[in-house]
Amino acid sequence: MSSALDEAIARLAEGSALWSGLTLDQRARLLDRTHASAGAVAAEWAETAARIKGLDPGHPTAGEEWLTGPYAFLTALDAVAASLRALAAGRSPAGRLRSRTTRGGRTVFDVFPRTRREHLLLMGFTGEVWLRPGVSASAAKAAAGLAQRTPGRPGGIGLVLGAGNVTSIPVLDVLSELVSANRVSLLKLNPTMDPLLPVFERALAPLVELGLVRIVTGGPAEGAALTRHPRIEHVHVTGSGATFDAIVWGTGKDAAGRRAADRPALTTPITAELGGVSPVIVVPGPWRDADLRFQAQHIATMRLNNSGHNCVAGQVVVVSADWDRRDAFLAELRAAYRRAPERPVWYPRADERIADARAAHPDTALAPDRLLVPLAGDDDVETVEYFAPVLGVRELPGLGRAFLDAAVDYANDRLAGTLGADVLIDPDTERELGDGFEDAIERLRYGSIAINTWTGTAFVTPTLPWGAFPGGTLEEVGSGIGTVHNAYLFDDVERGVLRGPFRPFPRNLTGGRMTLLPTPPWFVGARTANTVSEGLTRNLVDGDPIRLAATLAAAYRA
């Protein structure tokens, strides 16, 4: 190891002791300072992220980099600081939240929207934290706070191996480590994110100055060496299952032997978020033509956002073979998927995965950068996370509750991973299914579930947890171990559920949840997405009501 690295780890040890001495109120003020420093570099952050991904500033999808970069981090800082202030005042962060109990015995807390601003901008969207069965609301409120209930107990030095696809993930993971575990972090950037190093250092300057985080670069060899550093007490990785296995079990012939002997190469505790194959369950119902078009565009967004390089990019659309609107829906899906703006497939080796899919599924390309694959029989689209614009369509028999139950079983049993699942259902069908719909949601074994919205939206909602459904192990890690985000600092989290309006404004006035959004700014076809995404982020920085009004006006032109 270099002397610079040893010096960085020594500084982190000092920072860990310093963090242990800060009061909860001082910690909240430190996050406020970090909010200011991150806000000051928001534009450079978004612009650098767009360049990494080969997007010109005027590209119609460049606004994604505002929402999934500085916007996500700024909202998380606000939410976590609020929880720290509640604890400092002697209150539970969850003390004022409403709760209910599901028919399966799970306590559910309403955690979104949190602020008046969120109520206004995302009217019709609601978020819930579901706890593991048997945890009462009173016990959950008493336990909320995680490591911040014992702020003087240090969590040591952790290694965060940052994601290479979404720019807020590395810094959000550092924040989660600091608050949920009192753990300071050595953040090793994925090489794709190296151009953001100076931006991150300025964004996190208040934390860097106190020795709470250090940021380094390097390739896989450097990352592997860091996992074995004697002063690293915990590892958190966002990446693939193959990367996780290489860290835990090693590579080559030794890896198989270690597995057989249950003798991991890594003896340090590890948590991970590893992605998977995300289903989009389309519940059949009396959809209007406009519903078909809107939801087809919605699914195209789920697959094509960030060129499909997302751990919860929708990969398999599950549709009823008996639905009288099936053919019309699939026609709209093909059209929406084809006409979405072309963009670079930029993530390393993604072009190889597209070529593999094209070879296995000839005549399925709708554009040079995307495939739409009808699935029949066993198919690796169901078991391999493509991390690229490859979208499968699986038809199952049945209508109503029979179809929904079959779709849940299919997702649970046939698709790889448990990170995220999306469900689209019209208000009339949801009402008709009644408790049966909620029972089906409860049976879905996924850490994040989005109903009439996308799980990618749940990622940028900091009060929701983010991670695999519980059950991953070193031997069978699936979509990962542990959760991040979770700004209310709940223990015993099982999943997050985000619900949105089936119809946009003004069509929602004829039935469904109230919303003011005609087209959400994260949709790939939203005409004013760049303006709205930048405006929403800048408003988090300056709180300017005139800017917010202009941003809302732009949203209505989407």
N, C-alpha and C positions, 0 to 999 in steps of 0.2 A: 504494500500500500504506500502511496505517496505521502510525503510530509504534509502536503496541503490537506489531504483527506484526514490524516490523523489530527491535524489542527482543527478541522471542521468538527470532528466528532468530540474533541475536547471542549470546543465552544458549546456544542449541544449539551454536554454534561453540565456545564455551568448554567446554561439556559434552563435545563430541567429543574435545577435547584432554585433558580429565580422564579420560575412559574409556580413552584410549590409555595413560595412566599407571598404571592399576589392574592389579594382578596377577590371575591367574586365580582364585586363592583369594579375593581381595577381591571379585571379580565374583560368585563363588558366594555369598558372605556378603551381598552387596547384594541378590541375588535372594531369599535367605532373609528379609531385612527386607521386601522387597516382598510375599512370601508372607504375612507377618504383617499388613501393612497391608491387603492385599486381603481376607484372612480377616476382618478387623475390620468390613468393610463388606459382607460377603457377603449378609446378610439384606436390607439396604437395596437392594443391587444386584438381587437376585431380585425383590423387591417392586416396585421401580421398573420393571423389565423387564415384569412382568406388567401393570402399569398401562398402559405404552406399548401393549401388545397387547390392551387392553380386557378383561383377565381379572380377575375378583374373586379375592381371596386363596384362597377355598375352591373355586375352579373345579377340576374333576378333572384338568386338564392344566397347572395353574400350576407344578407341579413341574419341568416342562421348563426353566423359567427358572433353576432352581438348577443343573441339569446342564449346560446349554449356556452358562451365564454363569460364575459364580465357580468352579464345580467344574472346568470345562475349563481355566480360567486357573491355578488352584492346582496341578493335576496337571502342567501344562506347566512351571511354575516349578520344581517339585521335580525333574522329569526333566532339565531343562536344567542346573540347579545340580549334579546328579550328574555330568553330562558335563564340566562345568568342573572339578570336583574331580578327576576322573580325569586330565584333561590337566595339572592343577597337580601331580599326583603323578608325571607322566612316563609315563602310560599312555594308550593309545587309549581313547576312550569306548566303542568297539566291541570292545575287546580280549577280553572274556570271552563274547562272543556266539557261539552256534552258527551254523554256516552249511552250506549245501548248494548244489549246482549243478543247475539244471533241464536238461531234455533240449535246450532251446534255447540253452544256454550262458549263462544268467543266474545270477549269484551271489545267493543269498537268505539274509538274516539273520533269525533269530528275535528279535524285539524286544519282544514282549508275551506274557505279563505280565512286568513289570519288578520288582515288589516282592512280598513275601509277602502284603500286603494285597490286591493285585490277584489273586494266585493264589487266595486264599480267596473274594473277592467275585465274581470273574468266572471261576470255574473252568469250563473247557470252551471259553474264548475264547483264541485265539492270534493274534498279529499278526506280519507279515513285511514287511521292506523288500526289494524286488527292485531290483537295480541294472541298468544298461544292459548289453547283451551285451558280453562280452569283458573286464569288470572282475573281476579275481581277488579272492578273499577277503582275501589278504594285502595287496594294494594298497589295498583299501577300508579296512582297519583302519589302515593307515599314513596314509591321507589324512583319516580322520575327524577332525573338528574345525573344518573350514571356516575362517572368519576367526579363530577362537580359536587357531589354530596360529601366527598372526602377530599377537598381541594389540596390539602397538605400532603397527600400521599402521592409520590411521584410515580409515573408510569414508565420511566426510563427513556431510552433512545430507540426509535423505530426507523425502519427503512421503508419508504414508500416508493415502489417501482411504478412510475407514472404511466398512464394510458397514452397511446399514440394517436387516438382518433378524435377525441373531443377535448377542447382546450381547458375547460374548467375542471375536468376530473382530477388532475394531479393536485390542484390547490384545494379542492373540496375534500379530497382524501386527507390532506395535511390538517385541515380544519377539524375533520371528524376525529382524527387521531388525538389532536390536542385537547378537544373538549370531552370526548366520550371516554378517553383513557388517560388523560393527563400525560400524554406521550409526546415528546418533541420528535421532530422528523428530519431525517436525511432524505431529501427528495431527489431521486435519480430520474431525470427526464428520459422518456423514450426519444430516440434520435430524431423522429419526425418532428418533435416539439422543440428541438434545440434553438431554432430562431427566436423562440419566446423567452429564452433564459433572461435577457436583460429586462424584459417586460415583467416577468414574474418576480424578479428581484426587487423591482420598484413597487410592484403591487403589494408584495408581502414585506415591504421595508420595515414596518414597526415590529414584525415578528422576527425578521432576520437580525435587526439591531440588538434584540434581547437574547439571541442565541436559541430561539425556539424552532427555527428551521434553517437548514442549509440546502442549497440546490447544486447538484452536480450533473455532469453529462457523461456519456460513454455508451458503449455498445453492450451486447449480451454478455461478453466476457467480464466486463467491469461490473455489470449488475450481479452476475453469479458470484463474483468475488466478494461483493458487499454483503450478500446474504450470509457469508461465512465469517464476517468480521466479529471478533470476540465481544465487542461492545454493543453490537446490535442485539436488542432484546425482543424484537418483534418485526415481522415482515408483513407488509400489505401490498398485494399486487393486483392490478387490473390488466387483464390480457386474455390469453387463450388457455384452454385446458392443457395443451401441450407445453406451454410455458410453465404453468403451475407444476406439472409433473416433472419437468426438467429440474426445477428448483428443489422440489421435495425429494425426488427419487434419484436424481442424477440422469445421465444419458448413457447410451450404449449398452453393452452387455451387463454392466454393473447394475443398471436400473432394474432389470428383470429380477436379478438375484435379490436385490434389496426389497423389492415388492414381495417376493415369495417368502422372505424371512421377516417381513414386517419391520424392516430396519431402515427408516428414512435417512437420506443423506443430510437433510435439514433437521436439526434438533431444536431450532428456534420456533416459537409459536407463529402461525401464519394465518392471515385472513385473505380473502380473495373475492373478486367479482370477475366472472369469466364468460358471460354471455350465454348464448344458446340459440335454438330455433324457435322464434316467436310466432304463435298462431294469431290469426285474425279471424275470429268466429263471427260469421254473418248469420244472424238469426232470421229465418224467413218470416215475412209479414207483409202487410198491405203497403208496401213502399210505393210512393209516387215517383213519377219520372224524375223530378227534381231531386228526390232523395237518392235515387240511383246514381245520378251524376255527382252529387256532393260527396257521397260516401265512397264512390270510386276514386275521386280526387283525394279523399282522406287516406285511402289505402295506398295510393301512389306515393303520398307523402311519407307514410310509414316505412316504405321500402327505399325511397330515393333521397330522403333527407341525408345530407352528408355523403351522398353517392352510395348509400347503403352500408357505409362503414360504421354502423352503430350496433351495439350489443343487443338492443331491443328492436332492431329493424324488423318489421313484419316480414316473415319469410314464407309462411304457408297460409293461404286464405282457405277457410273451411266453409263450404257453401252447401245448401241442401239441393240434392239432385231432384227433389220433388217440388221445389218452389216454383210457382207459376211465373215468377219474375227472374228466374235464374238466367235465361238466355239474354234478357235485356240487361241484367246487371253485369254479366260477363262481357258483353259488348261495350258497356260504359267503362268497365275496368280496363279493357284493352285500349280504348281510346284515351283515357286519362293517363295511363302508364306511358303510352306512346308520345303524347303531346307535351308532357312535362319537360321543362327546359333541359337541354343537354348540358352536361358538365363533366369535368375530368373524373375518371376513376383513378384516384390519386394514391390510395393506401398501398404500401408495398405488397406486391404479389397478387393484388386483387385482380389484375388483368389475367393472370394465370388461372385463377379460380373461374373467371367468366369463360375463358377458353375451354376449361374442363367441362363446364356445364353445357357449353354450346356443342361440344363433341358428344356428350352423353344424351343431349336433347336437341337434335338438329331441327331446324325450321321453327324454333321458338323465339327467335330474336325479334323484338318489336322495334329496336333501334340499335345502333352500334354499341351502346353502352348498357343495354338492359335486355333481360329475358323474362318471358312469362311462360311457365311450364305447367301444362296439365299433368297431374300425377295419377298414375295407375299402377297398382302393385307397390312393392317396396321400392323406395327411391331415396337416394342420399340427400335430396333436398330436405327430407324430414329428419335427417340424423347428422348432417354436417352444417355448421354455421358458415355460410358462404361469405359473409362480411363484404358483400358486393351486390349489385343490382340483379339478383336472381330471385324471382317470386314464383312460388308454386301455388297451384289451385287444386285442392282435394275436395271431391264431391262425396257426401254421405247421404244415405236415405233418411227420410222422415221429415216431419213438420212439428212445430210446436215443441212441447216438452220432450218428445221422443228424439227429435233432432238435437236439441240442446244437450241432453244427457249423453247422446252418442258423441257429440263434438267435444264435450269435456273429457270423456273417456279417451278419445283419440288423442287429444292434446296431452293429457297426463301420461298416457302409456306409449305413444308412438313417437312423439317429438322429443328431440334432445334438449335437455336443460329445463330450468324452472325460474328463469329470471323475469320474463315479462310475457303477458298475454293480453290481447285486445278483444273486446266484444262489442259488436254493433247491433243494436236492437231498437226498433221503433217504439214510441210510447204506448201505442195500442197493444202491441204484443207483450210488452213488459207488464202492462196492467193485467192482461189476460192470464199470464203465467203466475202472477202474484208471488206467493212464497216460493214457488218452484224455481223462479229465476234466482232469488237470493240463495236458495239451497245449491243451485248449480255453481254460482260464484264461489260459495264456500268450499265446494268440492275441487275447484281449480287449484292445483298445487303450484302456484307461482308467487314469487316475492312481490311482484308488482302487477296489478290488474287495472286496465283502463277500460271503462265502459263509455262508449260513444266519444272517446277521445283516444289519444295515443300514449303509450307508456313513456315515450320520449318526453312528453309534457310532464309526467310524474317525476322524471329525473330532475327537471329544473324547479320542482316544487319542494323546497327544503324541509318542510314539516312532514313530508312523507319519508318513510325509510326506503333505502335502495340496496338491494341485494337479493340473493337467491332465496327460494323457499327453504326453510330450515331442513337439515338432514344431510348436507354435504360432509364428507369425511376426507381424510388424506388419501384413502384408497379409492373412493368413488366421489370425486369432488363435485361433479355436475356443473352447475352454474356458479359455484363458489361456497364460501364459508363466511358468515357474519354479515353485518349491514353497516352502511354509512348513512350520511345525511341525518334524518331523524332528529330535527332541531328541537323537539320537545324532550328529547333525551329519555325516551321510554326504554325500559328493560323488557325482555320477553316478547320482542316483536316477531310476528309471523309474516305479515305482509302489509302493503299499502294498496288502497283502492282509490282510484280517481274516476269521478263520474262527470260527464259533460253533456251538453245538449245535442240531441240527435239532429235537430234542424237549426240552421243559422237564422239570424235576424234578416228579414221580418217574417220568414216562413214559420218560425217557431210560435208565432202568435196564434196559429191555427191548431196548435197541439204540441206539448212538450215543455221542456224547461225554458224559462225565460233567459235570454241572453241578448247582449247588445252587439255581438260580433257578427257581421255578415259573412266574412271569411276569416278564419284565424290567421294571424300573421305567420305562423309556422307552416302553413300549407304551401306546397311547392308552386302552386299556380296563383298565389296571392299577388296582385299587381303592385301593391304598395308595401310589400313585406319588408324591404330594406329600410324605408322611411319609418315605418311603425316600430320595427325592432330596435333601431337606433334611438328613436324617440323614447321608447319605454325604458331603455337602459339609461339614457341621459337624465330622465326624470328621477330615477333612483339616486342619481348623484346630486342633482340640484333641487329637486322638489318643485320645479317651476310650474305653476298651474297653467300658465299660458302655453308652455311647451306641451304639457299633457293634453290640453284642449286641441292643439294642432295635431298631435299624434292620434287622438281619437277621430278627428275629422279625416285624417289619412286612412284610418282603419275602415271607415265607411265607404271609401273608394276602392277597397280591395277587390 
